Amino acid sequence: MPHWNGVVDTASPPALARCNGDPVCVREAIMAEAPQGANVLAISWENGKDKARVTAEGPNARKFLEETLEAKGVVELLSARERKSQKG
């Protein structure tokens, strides 16, 4: 199952605008906006910034991060076993 992580400016995407940067509201909005096929696994804030790192899995996770949450620097994450199999 693909896992994706990206940095979300919690004040800018339209999906989060109503929250005015409130971390609890942002978390609830991200969870509510997640479509079928995008399971949000973690939301962590950067210290002292209105930026959250969001990790999601599933076939629609990357699209959710990039399009709905306008995440920057979206990367695919691997488990230790997945990474080991890549290395041969």
PDB file of N, CA, C and O in Angstrom, chain B, residues numbered from 101:
ATOM      1  N   MET B 101       0.858  -1.176   0.000  1.00  0.00           N
ATOM      2  CA  MET B 101       0.000   0.000   0.000  1.00  0.00           C
ATOM      3  C   MET B 101       0.905   1.240   0.000  1.00  0.00           C
ATOM      4  O   MET B 101       1.754   1.377   0.881  1.00  0.00           O
ATOM      5  N   PRO B 102       0.742   2.122  -0.949  1.00  0.00           N
ATOM      6  CA  PRO B 102       1.587   3.319  -0.967  1.00  0.00           C
ATOM      7  C   PRO B 102       1.265   4.277   0.180  1.00  0.00           C
ATOM      8  O   PRO B 102       0.104   4.525   0.506  1.00  0.00           O
ATOM      9  N   HIS B 103       2.331   4.803   0.779  1.00  0.00           N
ATOM     10  CA  HIS B 103       2.229   5.812   1.830  1.00  0.00           C
ATOM     11  C   HIS B 103       2.862   7.094   1.298  1.00  0.00           C
ATOM     12  O   HIS B 103       3.908   7.051   0.650  1.00  0.00           O
ATOM     13  N   TRP B 104       2.234   8.226   1.569  1.00  0.00           N
ATOM     14  CA  TRP B 104       2.718   9.511   1.079  1.00  0.00           C
ATOM     15  C   TRP B 104       2.769  10.508   2.227  1.00  0.00           C
ATOM     16  O   TRP B 104       1.966  10.434   3.158  1.00  0.00           O
ATOM     17  N   ASN B 105       3.720  11.443   2.159  1.00  0.00           N
ATOM     18  CA  ASN B 105       3.861  12.478   3.169  1.00  0.00           C
ATOM     19  C   ASN B 105       4.121  13.806   2.474  1.00  0.00           C
ATOM     20  O   ASN B 105       4.868  13.867   1.498  1.00  0.00           O
ATOM     21  N   GLY B 106       3.506  14.862   2.977  1.00  0.00           N
ATOM     22  CA  GLY B 106       3.729  16.190   2.429  1.00  0.00           C
ATOM     23  C   GLY B 106       3.518  17.257   3.487  1.00  0.00           C
ATOM     24  O   GLY B 106       2.937  17.000   4.542  1.00  0.00           O
ATOM     25  N   VAL B 107       3.996  18.455   3.191  1.00  0.00           N
ATOM     26  CA  VAL B 107       3.882  19.588   4.113  1.00  0.00           C
ATOM     27  C   VAL B 107       2.711  20.466   3.662  1.00  0.00           C
ATOM     28  O   VAL B 107       2.650  20.909   2.515  1.00  0.00           O
ATOM     29  N   VAL B 108       1.798  20.700   4.582  1.00  0.00           N
ATOM     30  CA  VAL B 108       0.595  21.479   4.296  1.00  0.00           C
ATOM     31  C   VAL B 108       0.666  22.805   5.050  1.00  0.00           C
ATOM     32  O   VAL B 108       0.842  22.825   6.268  1.00  0.00           O
ATOM     33  N   ASP B 109       0.528  23.908   4.322  1.00  0.00           N
ATOM     34  CA  ASP B 109       0.406  25.221   4.953  1.00  0.00           C
ATOM     35  C   ASP B 109      -1.027  25.287   5.465  1.00  0.00           C
ATOM     36  O   ASP B 109      -1.965  25.377   4.674  1.00  0.00           O
ATOM     37  N   THR B 110      -1.199  25.244   6.767  1.00  0.00           N
ATOM     38  CA  THR B 110      -2.539  25.081   7.338  1.00  0.00           C
ATOM     39  C   THR B 110      -3.434  26.304   7.185  1.00  0.00           C
ATOM     40  O   THR B 110      -4.604  26.262   7.567  1.00  0.00           O
ATOM     41  N   ALA B 111      -2.905  27.391   6.634  1.00  0.00           N
ATOM     42  CA  ALA B 111      -3.726  28.584   6.440  1.00  0.00           C
ATOM     43  C   ALA B 111      -4.184  28.772   5.000  1.00  0.00           C
ATOM     44  O   ALA B 111      -5.053  29.606   4.746  1.00  0.00           O
ATOM     45  N   SER B 112      -3.627  28.020   4.045  1.00  0.00           N
ATOM     46  CA  SER B 112      -3.899  28.354   2.653  1.00  0.00           C
ATOM     47  C   SER B 112      -4.894  27.499   1.885  1.00  0.00           C
ATOM     48  O   SER B 112      -5.708  28.076   1.164  1.00  0.00           O
ATOM     49  N   PRO B 113      -4.902  26.184   1.974  1.00  0.00           N
ATOM     50  CA  PRO B 113      -5.828  25.469   1.088  1.00  0.00           C
ATOM     51  C   PRO B 113      -7.292  25.784   1.423  1.00  0.00           C
ATOM     52  O   PRO B 113      -7.645  25.903   2.596  1.00  0.00           O
ATOM     53  N   PRO B 114      -8.130  25.918   0.414  1.00  0.00           N
ATOM     54  CA  PRO B 114      -9.548  26.202   0.661  1.00  0.00           C
ATOM     55  C   PRO B 114     -10.206  25.200   1.613  1.00  0.00           C
ATOM     56  O   PRO B 114     -11.110  25.569   2.363  1.00  0.00           O
ATOM     57  N   ALA B 115      -9.768  23.949   1.593  1.00  0.00           N
ATOM     58  CA  ALA B 115     -10.360  22.927   2.458  1.00  0.00           C
ATOM     59  C   ALA B 115     -10.129  23.222   3.940  1.00  0.00           C
ATOM     60  O   ALA B 115     -10.845  22.702   4.796  1.00  0.00           O
ATOM     61  N   LEU B 116      -9.124  24.060   4.245  1.00  0.00           N
ATOM     62  CA  LEU B 116      -8.789  24.358   5.642  1.00  0.00           C
ATOM     63  C   LEU B 116      -9.032  25.815   6.029  1.00  0.00           C
ATOM     64  O   LEU B 116      -8.822  26.188   7.183  1.00  0.00           O
ATOM     65  N   ALA B 117      -9.465  26.631   5.093  1.00  0.00           N
ATOM     66  CA  ALA B 117      -9.600  28.076   5.313  1.00  0.00           C
ATOM     67  C   ALA B 117     -10.493  28.423   6.501  1.00  0.00           C
ATOM     68  O   ALA B 117     -10.208  29.370   7.233  1.00  0.00           O
ATOM     69  N   ARG B 118     -11.544  27.682   6.693  1.00  0.00           N
ATOM     70  CA  ARG B 118     -12.495  27.981   7.775  1.00  0.00           C
ATOM     71  C   ARG B 118     -11.875  27.819   9.163  1.00  0.00           C
ATOM     72  O   ARG B 118     -12.420  28.317  10.147  1.00  0.00           O
ATOM     73  N   CYS B 119     -10.751  27.131   9.244  1.00  0.00           N
ATOM     74  CA  CYS B 119     -10.116  26.853  10.533  1.00  0.00           C
ATOM     75  C   CYS B 119      -9.251  27.993  11.050  1.00  0.00           C
ATOM     76  O   CYS B 119      -8.900  28.012  12.230  1.00  0.00           O
ATOM     77  N   ASN B 120      -8.901  28.943  10.188  1.00  0.00           N
ATOM     78  CA  ASN B 120      -8.058  30.064  10.597  1.00  0.00           C
ATOM     79  C   ASN B 120      -6.802  29.606  11.338  1.00  0.00           C
ATOM     80  O   ASN B 120      -6.353  30.270  12.273  1.00  0.00           O
ATOM     81  N   GLY B 121      -6.240  28.480  10.923  1.00  0.00           N
ATOM     82  CA  GLY B 121      -4.999  27.980  11.506  1.00  0.00           C
ATOM     83  C   GLY B 121      -5.143  27.246  12.824  1.00  0.00           C
ATOM     84  O   GLY B 121      -4.140  26.783  13.366  1.00  0.00           O
ATOM     85  N   ASP B 122      -6.349  27.119  13.363  1.00  0.00           N
ATOM     86  CA  ASP B 122      -6.544  26.404  14.627  1.00  0.00           C
ATOM     87  C   ASP B 122      -6.177  24.925  14.437  1.00  0.00           C
ATOM     88  O   ASP B 122      -6.804  24.240  13.629  1.00  0.00           O
ATOM     89  N   PRO B 123      -5.173  24.424  15.168  1.00  0.00           N
ATOM     90  CA  PRO B 123      -4.695  23.060  14.944  1.00  0.00           C
ATOM     91  C   PRO B 123      -5.746  21.968  15.123  1.00  0.00           C
ATOM     92  O   PRO B 123      -5.758  20.997  14.366  1.00  0.00           O
ATOM     93  N   VAL B 124      -6.617  22.111  16.101  1.00  0.00           N
ATOM     94  CA  VAL B 124      -7.652  21.095  16.320  1.00  0.00           C
ATOM     95  C   VAL B 124      -8.635  21.089  15.155  1.00  0.00           C
ATOM     96  O   VAL B 124      -9.012  20.027  14.660  1.00  0.00           O
ATOM     97  N   CYS B 125      -9.043  22.263  14.724  1.00  0.00           N
ATOM     98  CA  CYS B 125      -9.948  22.380  13.586  1.00  0.00           C
ATOM     99  C   CYS B 125      -9.294  21.847  12.314  1.00  0.00           C
ATOM    100  O   CYS B 125      -9.931  21.147  11.528  1.00  0.00           O
ATOM    101  N   VAL B 126      -8.008  22.185  12.115  1.00  0.00           N
ATOM    102  CA  VAL B 126      -7.280  21.708  10.937  1.00  0.00           C
ATOM    103  C   VAL B 126      -7.256  20.188  10.911  1.00  0.00           C
ATOM    104  O   VAL B 126      -7.521  19.575   9.876  1.00  0.00           O
ATOM    105  N   ARG B 127      -6.939  19.582  12.044  1.00  0.00           N
ATOM    106  CA  ARG B 127      -6.907  18.119  12.116  1.00  0.00           C
ATOM    107  C   ARG B 127      -8.269  17.530  11.762  1.00  0.00           C
ATOM    108  O   ARG B 127      -8.357  16.601  10.959  1.00  0.00           O
ATOM    109  N   GLU B 128      -9.319  18.065  12.354  1.00  0.00           N
ATOM    110  CA  GLU B 128     -10.676  17.570  12.082  1.00  0.00           C
ATOM    111  C   GLU B 128     -11.046  17.762  10.610  1.00  0.00           C
ATOM    112  O   GLU B 128     -11.658  16.881  10.006  1.00  0.00           O
ATOM    113  N   ALA B 129     -10.678  18.902  10.034  1.00  0.00           N
ATOM    114  CA  ALA B 129     -11.000  19.173   8.631  1.00  0.00           C
ATOM    115  C   ALA B 129     -10.249  18.215   7.699  1.00  0.00           C
ATOM    116  O   ALA B 129     -10.818  17.715   6.729  1.00  0.00           O
ATOM    117  N   ILE B 130      -8.984  17.965   7.993  1.00  0.00           N
ATOM    118  CA  ILE B 130      -8.211  17.030   7.160  1.00  0.00           C
ATOM    119  C   ILE B 130      -8.844  15.652   7.211  1.00  0.00           C
ATOM    120  O   ILE B 130      -9.009  15.004   6.178  1.00  0.00           O
ATOM    121  N   MET B 131      -9.196  15.205   8.393  1.00  0.00           N
ATOM    122  CA  MET B 131      -9.815  13.878   8.532  1.00  0.00           C
ATOM    123  C   MET B 131     -11.165  13.827   7.797  1.00  0.00           C
ATOM    124  O   MET B 131     -11.489  12.824   7.161  1.00  0.00           O
ATOM    125  N   ALA B 132     -11.942  14.902   7.888  1.00  0.00           N
ATOM    126  CA  ALA B 132     -13.259  14.936   7.241  1.00  0.00           C
ATOM    127  C   ALA B 132     -13.151  15.010   5.721  1.00  0.00           C
ATOM    128  O   ALA B 132     -14.004  14.478   5.012  1.00  0.00           O
ATOM    129  N   GLU B 133     -12.105  15.669   5.218  1.00  0.00           N
ATOM    130  CA  GLU B 133     -11.932  15.843   3.772  1.00  0.00           C
ATOM    131  C   GLU B 133     -11.351  14.622   3.082  1.00  0.00           C
ATOM    132  O   GLU B 133     -11.469  14.490   1.864  1.00  0.00           O
ATOM    133  N   ALA B 134     -10.726  13.730   3.833  1.00  0.00           N
ATOM    134  CA  ALA B 134     -10.067  12.569   3.227  1.00  0.00           C
ATOM    135  C   ALA B 134     -11.091  11.726   2.456  1.00  0.00           C
ATOM    136  O   ALA B 134     -12.073  11.256   3.031  1.00  0.00           O
ATOM    137  N   PRO B 135     -10.859  11.543   1.169  1.00  0.00           N
ATOM    138  CA  PRO B 135     -11.811  10.781   0.354  1.00  0.00           C
ATOM    139  C   PRO B 135     -11.616   9.275   0.519  1.00  0.00           C
ATOM    140  O   PRO B 135     -10.652   8.823   1.137  1.00  0.00           O
ATOM    141  N   GLN B 136     -12.528   8.526  -0.031  1.00  0.00           N
ATOM    142  CA  GLN B 136     -12.375   7.070  -0.100  1.00  0.00           C
ATOM    143  C   GLN B 136     -11.042   6.770  -0.776  1.00  0.00           C
ATOM    144  O   GLN B 136     -10.734   7.331  -1.827  1.00  0.00           O
ATOM    145  N   GLY B 137     -10.262   5.894  -0.179  1.00  0.00           N
ATOM    146  CA  GLY B 137      -8.978   5.531  -0.777  1.00  0.00           C
ATOM    147  C   GLY B 137      -7.822   6.402  -0.328  1.00  0.00           C
ATOM    148  O   GLY B 137      -6.737   6.344  -0.908  1.00  0.00           O
ATOM    149  N   ALA B 138      -8.045   7.214   0.707  1.00  0.00           N
ATOM    150  CA  ALA B 138      -6.964   8.017   1.294  1.00  0.00           C
ATOM    151  C   ALA B 138      -7.140   7.994   2.810  1.00  0.00           C
ATOM    152  O   ALA B 138      -7.946   8.744   3.361  1.00  0.00           O
ATOM    153  N   ASN B 139      -6.393   7.143   3.465  1.00  0.00           N
ATOM    154  CA  ASN B 139      -6.472   6.986   4.906  1.00  0.00           C
ATOM    155  C   ASN B 139      -5.371   7.825   5.552  1.00  0.00           C
ATOM    156  O   ASN B 139      -4.187   7.555   5.349  1.00  0.00           O
ATOM    157  N   VAL B 140      -5.753   8.841   6.328  1.00  0.00           N
ATOM    158  CA  VAL B 140      -4.779   9.708   6.985  1.00  0.00           C
ATOM    159  C   VAL B 140      -4.220   8.968   8.195  1.00  0.00           C
ATOM    160  O   VAL B 140      -4.965   8.573   9.092  1.00  0.00           O
ATOM    161  N   LEU B 141      -2.905   8.787   8.212  1.00  0.00           N
ATOM    162  CA  LEU B 141      -2.241   8.048   9.279  1.00  0.00           C
ATOM    163  C   LEU B 141      -1.688   8.947  10.369  1.00  0.00           C
ATOM    164  O   LEU B 141      -1.714   8.586  11.545  1.00  0.00           O
ATOM    165  N   ALA B 142      -1.185  10.125   9.986  1.00  0.00           N
ATOM    166  CA  ALA B 142      -0.576  11.017  10.973  1.00  0.00           C
ATOM    167  C   ALA B 142      -0.629  12.463  10.499  1.00  0.00           C
ATOM    168  O   ALA B 142      -0.529  12.755   9.307  1.00  0.00           O
ATOM    169  N   ILE B 143      -0.790  13.361  11.477  1.00  0.00           N
ATOM    170  CA  ILE B 143      -0.722  14.797  11.240  1.00  0.00           C
ATOM    171  C   ILE B 143       0.149  15.358  12.357  1.00  0.00           C
ATOM    172  O   ILE B 143      -0.196  15.253  13.534  1.00  0.00           O
ATOM    173  N   SER B 144       1.278  15.955  11.985  1.00  0.00           N
ATOM    174  CA  SER B 144       2.204  16.517  12.962  1.00  0.00           C
ATOM    175  C   SER B 144       2.575  17.930  12.538  1.00  0.00           C
ATOM    176  O   SER B 144       2.842  18.183  11.363  1.00  0.00           O
ATOM    177  N   TRP B 145       2.591  18.855  13.503  1.00  0.00           N
ATOM    178  CA  TRP B 145       2.913  20.243  13.195  1.00  0.00           C
ATOM    179  C   TRP B 145       4.402  20.506  13.340  1.00  0.00           C
ATOM    180  O   TRP B 145       5.062  19.953  14.219  1.00  0.00           O
ATOM    181  N   GLU B 146       4.924  21.365  12.458  1.00  0.00           N
ATOM    182  CA  GLU B 146       6.298  21.821  12.592  1.00  0.00           C
ATOM    183  C   GLU B 146       6.335  22.818  13.742  1.00  0.00           C
ATOM    184  O   GLU B 146       5.460  23.677  13.853  1.00  0.00           O
ATOM    185  N   ASN B 147       7.322  22.707  14.575  1.00  0.00           N
ATOM    186  CA  ASN B 147       7.444  23.541  15.764  1.00  0.00           C
ATOM    187  C   ASN B 147       7.453  25.032  15.410  1.00  0.00           C
ATOM    188  O   ASN B 147       8.302  25.499  14.652  1.00  0.00           O
ATOM    189  N   GLY B 148       6.493  25.765  15.974  1.00  0.00           N
ATOM    190  CA  GLY B 148       6.421  27.205  15.793  1.00  0.00           C
ATOM    191  C   GLY B 148       5.909  27.674  14.445  1.00  0.00           C
ATOM    192  O   GLY B 148       5.981  28.865  14.142  1.00  0.00           O
ATOM    193  N   LYS B 149       5.391  26.761  13.627  1.00  0.00           N
ATOM    194  CA  LYS B 149       4.924  27.133  12.286  1.00  0.00           C
ATOM    195  C   LYS B 149       3.494  26.659  12.053  1.00  0.00           C
ATOM    196  O   LYS B 149       3.032  25.703  12.676  1.00  0.00           O
ATOM    197  N   ASP B 150       2.807  27.340  11.152  1.00  0.00           N
ATOM    198  CA  ASP B 150       1.466  26.907  10.735  1.00  0.00           C
ATOM    199  C   ASP B 150       1.602  25.964   9.552  1.00  0.00           C
ATOM    200  O   ASP B 150       0.991  26.167   8.503  1.00  0.00           O
ATOM    201  N   LYS B 151       2.408  24.936   9.738  1.00  0.00           N
ATOM    202  CA  LYS B 151       2.634  23.925   8.712  1.00  0.00           C
ATOM    203  C   LYS B 151       2.517  22.557   9.373  1.00  0.00           C
ATOM    204  O   LYS B 151       3.065  22.315  10.449  1.00  0.00           O
ATOM    205  N   ALA B 152       1.794  21.676   8.706  1.00  0.00           N
ATOM    206  CA  ALA B 152       1.620  20.322   9.223  1.00  0.00           C
ATOM    207  C   ALA B 152       2.173  19.322   8.218  1.00  0.00           C
ATOM    208  O   ALA B 152       2.029  19.492   7.007  1.00  0.00           O
ATOM    209  N   ARG B 153       2.796  18.299   8.728  1.00  0.00           N
ATOM    210  CA  ARG B 153       3.230  17.178   7.899  1.00  0.00           C
ATOM    211  C   ARG B 153       2.136  16.126   7.989  1.00  0.00           C
ATOM    212  O   ARG B 153       1.789  15.658   9.073  1.00  0.00           O
ATOM    213  N   VAL B 154       1.604  15.768   6.840  1.00  0.00           N
ATOM    214  CA  VAL B 154       0.485  14.834   6.782  1.00  0.00           C
ATOM    215  C   VAL B 154       0.938  13.572   6.067  1.00  0.00           C
ATOM    216  O   VAL B 154       1.488  13.628   4.968  1.00  0.00           O
ATOM    217  N   THR B 155       0.701  12.433   6.706  1.00  0.00           N
ATOM    218  CA  THR B 155       1.008  11.140   6.109  1.00  0.00           C
ATOM    219  C   THR B 155      -0.301  10.414   5.854  1.00  0.00           C
ATOM    220  O   THR B 155      -1.150  10.300   6.738  1.00  0.00           O
ATOM    221  N   ALA B 156      -0.449   9.927   4.633  1.00  0.00           N
ATOM    222  CA  ALA B 156      -1.669   9.211   4.247  1.00  0.00           C
ATOM    223  C   ALA B 156      -1.286   7.998   3.405  1.00  0.00           C
ATOM    224  O   ALA B 156      -0.226   7.966   2.779  1.00  0.00           O
ATOM    225  N   GLU B 157      -2.164   7.011   3.403  1.00  0.00           N
ATOM    226  CA  GLU B 157      -1.930   5.816   2.601  1.00  0.00           C
ATOM    227  C   GLU B 157      -3.145   5.547   1.723  1.00  0.00           C
ATOM    228  O   GLU B 157      -4.244   6.036   1.983  1.00  0.00           O
ATOM    229  N   GLY B 158      -2.921   4.766   0.689  1.00  0.00           N
ATOM    230  CA  GLY B 158      -4.020   4.356  -0.169  1.00  0.00           C
ATOM    231  C   GLY B 158      -3.867   4.871  -1.584  1.00  0.00           C
ATOM    232  O   GLY B 158      -3.025   5.724  -1.863  1.00  0.00           O
ATOM    233  N   PRO B 159      -4.692   4.343  -2.476  1.00  0.00           N
ATOM    234  CA  PRO B 159      -4.574   4.694  -3.886  1.00  0.00           C
ATOM    235  C   PRO B 159      -4.875   6.157  -4.199  1.00  0.00           C
ATOM    236  O   PRO B 159      -4.426   6.663  -5.227  1.00  0.00           O
ATOM    237  N   ASN B 160      -5.618   6.842  -3.348  1.00  0.00           N
ATOM    238  CA  ASN B 160      -5.937   8.248  -3.585  1.00  0.00           C
ATOM    239  C   ASN B 160      -5.188   9.198  -2.660  1.00  0.00           C
ATOM    240  O   ASN B 160      -5.475  10.395  -2.640  1.00  0.00           O
ATOM    241  N   ALA B 161      -4.236   8.681  -1.897  1.00  0.00           N
ATOM    242  CA  ALA B 161      -3.534   9.493  -0.898  1.00  0.00           C
ATOM    243  C   ALA B 161      -2.712  10.616  -1.526  1.00  0.00           C
ATOM    244  O   ALA B 161      -2.780  11.758  -1.073  1.00  0.00           O
ATOM    245  N   ARG B 162      -1.953  10.309  -2.541  1.00  0.00           N
ATOM    246  CA  ARG B 162      -1.107  11.342  -3.160  1.00  0.00           C
ATOM    247  C   ARG B 162      -1.966  12.463  -3.753  1.00  0.00           C
ATOM    248  O   ARG B 162      -1.671  13.643  -3.564  1.00  0.00           O
ATOM    249  N   LYS B 163      -3.006  12.096  -4.455  1.00  0.00           N
ATOM    250  CA  LYS B 163      -3.892  13.088  -5.054  1.00  0.00           C
ATOM    251  C   LYS B 163      -4.535  13.956  -3.966  1.00  0.00           C
ATOM    252  O   LYS B 163      -4.629  15.173  -4.130  1.00  0.00           O
ATOM    253  N   PHE B 164      -4.972  13.358  -2.876  1.00  0.00           N
ATOM    254  CA  PHE B 164      -5.557  14.096  -1.764  1.00  0.00           C
ATOM    255  C   PHE B 164      -4.563  15.114  -1.205  1.00  0.00           C
ATOM    256  O   PHE B 164      -4.910  16.275  -0.987  1.00  0.00           O
ATOM    257  N   LEU B 165      -3.333  14.673  -0.976  1.00  0.00           N
ATOM    258  CA  LEU B 165      -2.320  15.588  -0.445  1.00  0.00           C
ATOM    259  C   LEU B 165      -2.029  16.729  -1.413  1.00  0.00           C
ATOM    260  O   LEU B 165      -2.011  17.894  -1.016  1.00  0.00           O
ATOM    261  N   GLU B 166      -1.802  16.397  -2.678  1.00  0.00           N
ATOM    262  CA  GLU B 166      -1.390  17.408  -3.654  1.00  0.00           C
ATOM    263  C   GLU B 166      -2.529  18.329  -4.086  1.00  0.00           C
ATOM    264  O   GLU B 166      -2.327  19.536  -4.216  1.00  0.00           O
ATOM    265  N   GLU B 167      -3.706  17.785  -4.306  1.00  0.00           N
ATOM    266  CA  GLU B 167      -4.795  18.590  -4.864  1.00  0.00           C
ATOM    267  C   GLU B 167      -5.690  19.223  -3.801  1.00  0.00           C
ATOM    268  O   GLU B 167      -5.960  20.422  -3.858  1.00  0.00           O
ATOM    269  N   THR B 168      -6.145  18.444  -2.851  1.00  0.00           N
ATOM    270  CA  THR B 168      -7.064  18.972  -1.841  1.00  0.00           C
ATOM    271  C   THR B 168      -6.336  19.803  -0.792  1.00  0.00           C
ATOM    272  O   THR B 168      -6.771  20.898  -0.437  1.00  0.00           O
ATOM    273  N   LEU B 169      -5.213  19.263  -0.300  1.00  0.00           N
ATOM    274  CA  LEU B 169      -4.483  19.953   0.771  1.00  0.00           C
ATOM    275  C   LEU B 169      -3.349  20.830   0.254  1.00  0.00           C
ATOM    276  O   LEU B 169      -2.699  21.523   1.036  1.00  0.00           O
ATOM    277  N   GLU B 170      -3.105  20.808  -1.045  1.00  0.00           N
ATOM    278  CA  GLU B 170      -2.053  21.610  -1.677  1.00  0.00           C
ATOM    279  C   GLU B 170      -0.702  21.433  -0.981  1.00  0.00           C
ATOM    280  O   GLU B 170       0.048  22.391  -0.793  1.00  0.00           O
ATOM    281  N   ALA B 171      -0.411  20.191  -0.607  1.00  0.00           N
ATOM    282  CA  ALA B 171       0.838  19.872   0.086  1.00  0.00           C
ATOM    283  C   ALA B 171       2.038  20.077  -0.821  1.00  0.00           C
ATOM    284  O   ALA B 171       1.967  19.865  -2.031  1.00  0.00           O
ATOM    285  N   LYS B 172       3.132  20.491  -0.219  1.00  0.00           N
ATOM    286  CA  LYS B 172       4.401  20.680  -0.924  1.00  0.00           C
ATOM    287  C   LYS B 172       5.347  19.538  -0.543  1.00  0.00           C
ATOM    288  O   LYS B 172       5.228  18.953   0.533  1.00  0.00           O
ATOM    289  N   GLY B 173       6.271  19.237  -1.424  1.00  0.00           N
ATOM    290  CA  GLY B 173       7.291  18.233  -1.131  1.00  0.00           C
ATOM    291  C   GLY B 173       6.736  16.851  -0.864  1.00  0.00           C
ATOM    292  O   GLY B 173       7.246  16.136  -0.001  1.00  0.00           O
ATOM    293  N   VAL B 174       5.701  16.463  -1.587  1.00  0.00           N
ATOM    294  CA  VAL B 174       5.079  15.156  -1.374  1.00  0.00           C
ATOM    295  C   VAL B 174       6.043  14.054  -1.810  1.00  0.00           C
ATOM    296  O   VAL B 174       6.545  14.052  -2.934  1.00  0.00           O
ATOM    297  N   VAL B 175       6.288  13.117  -0.891  1.00  0.00           N
ATOM    298  CA  VAL B 175       7.185  11.996  -1.159  1.00  0.00           C
ATOM    299  C   VAL B 175       6.526  10.697  -0.745  1.00  0.00           C
ATOM    300  O   VAL B 175       5.669  10.662   0.138  1.00  0.00           O
ATOM    301  N   GLU B 176       6.947   9.625  -1.406  1.00  0.00           N
ATOM    302  CA  GLU B 176       6.467   8.291  -1.038  1.00  0.00           C
ATOM    303  C   GLU B 176       7.341   7.754   0.075  1.00  0.00           C
ATOM    304  O   GLU B 176       8.566   7.865   0.024  1.00  0.00           O
ATOM    305  N   LEU B 177       6.712   7.173   1.080  1.00  0.00           N
ATOM    306  CA  LEU B 177       7.422   6.563   2.201  1.00  0.00           C
ATOM    307  C   LEU B 177       7.385   5.052   2.068  1.00  0.00           C
ATOM    308  O   LEU B 177       6.447   4.489   1.505  1.00  0.00           O
ATOM    309  N   LEU B 178       8.412   4.403   2.591  1.00  0.00           N
ATOM    310  CA  LEU B 178       8.494   2.945   2.560  1.00  0.00           C
ATOM    311  C   LEU B 178       8.701   2.405   3.970  1.00  0.00           C
ATOM    312  O   LEU B 178       9.272   3.077   4.828  1.00  0.00           O
ATOM    313  N   SER B 179       8.232   1.190   4.195  1.00  0.00           N
ATOM    314  CA  SER B 179       8.531   0.498   5.446  1.00  0.00           C
ATOM    315  C   SER B 179       9.956  -0.055   5.346  1.00  0.00           C
ATOM    316  O   SER B 179      10.550  -0.050   4.268  1.00  0.00           O
ATOM    317  N   ALA B 180      10.491  -0.523   6.445  1.00  0.00           N
ATOM    318  CA  ALA B 180      11.839  -1.101   6.439  1.00  0.00           C
ATOM    319  C   ALA B 180      11.909  -2.298   5.486  1.00  0.00           C
ATOM    320  O   ALA B 180      12.898  -2.462   4.771  1.00  0.00           O
ATOM    321  N   ARG B 181      10.889  -3.113   5.473  1.00  0.00           N
ATOM    322  CA  ARG B 181      10.884  -4.292   4.587  1.00  0.00           C
ATOM    323  C   ARG B 181      10.802  -3.893   3.113  1.00  0.00           C
ATOM    324  O   ARG B 181      11.469  -4.486   2.266  1.00  0.00           O
ATOM    325  N   GLU B 182       9.984  -2.888   2.816  1.00  0.00           N
ATOM    326  CA  GLU B 182       9.897  -2.419   1.430  1.00  0.00           C
ATOM    327  C   GLU B 182      11.240  -1.861   0.970  1.00  0.00           C
ATOM    328  O   GLU B 182      11.681  -2.123  -0.149  1.00  0.00           O
ATOM    329  N   ARG B 183      11.881  -1.094   1.838  1.00  0.00           N
ATOM    330  CA  ARG B 183      13.182  -0.524   1.486  1.00  0.00           C
ATOM    331  C   ARG B 183      14.235  -1.629   1.320  1.00  0.00           C
ATOM    332  O   ARG B 183      15.077  -1.565   0.424  1.00  0.00           O
ATOM    333  N   LYS B 184      14.177  -2.624   2.181  1.00  0.00           N
ATOM    334  CA  LYS B 184      15.136  -3.739   2.095  1.00  0.00           C
ATOM    335  C   LYS B 184      14.974  -4.480   0.768  1.00  0.00           C
ATOM    336  O   LYS B 184      15.964  -4.850   0.137  1.00  0.00           O
ATOM    337  N   SER B 185      13.729  -4.696   0.348  1.00  0.00           N
ATOM    338  CA  SER B 185      13.505  -5.409  -0.921  1.00  0.00           C
ATOM    339  C   SER B 185      13.998  -4.578  -2.107  1.00  0.00           C
ATOM    340  O   SER B 185      14.407  -5.145  -3.120  1.00  0.00           O
ATOM    341  N   GLN B 186      13.970  -3.270  -2.004  1.00  0.00           N
ATOM    342  CA  GLN B 186      14.510  -2.411  -3.058  1.00  0.00           C
ATOM    343  C   GLN B 186      16.022  -2.568  -3.180  1.00  0.00           C
ATOM    344  O   GLN B 186      16.578  -2.544  -4.278  1.00  0.00           O
ATOM    345  N   LYS B 187      16.661  -2.727  -2.051  1.00  0.00           N
ATOM    346  CA  LYS B 187      18.116  -2.803  -2.034  1.00  0.00           C
ATOM    347  C   LYS B 187      18.630  -4.156  -2.508  1.00  0.00           C
ATOM    348  O   LYS B 187      19.817  -4.323  -2.791  1.00  0.00           O
ATOM    349  N   GLY B 188      17.705  -5.127  -2.590  1.00  0.00           N
ATOM    350  CA  GLY B 188      18.055  -6.436  -3.147  1.00  0.00           C
ATOM    351  C   GLY B 188      18.532  -7.341  -2.133  1.00  0.00           C
ATOM    352  O   GLY B 188      18.869  -8.486  -2.436  1.00  0.00           O
TER     353      GLY B 188
END
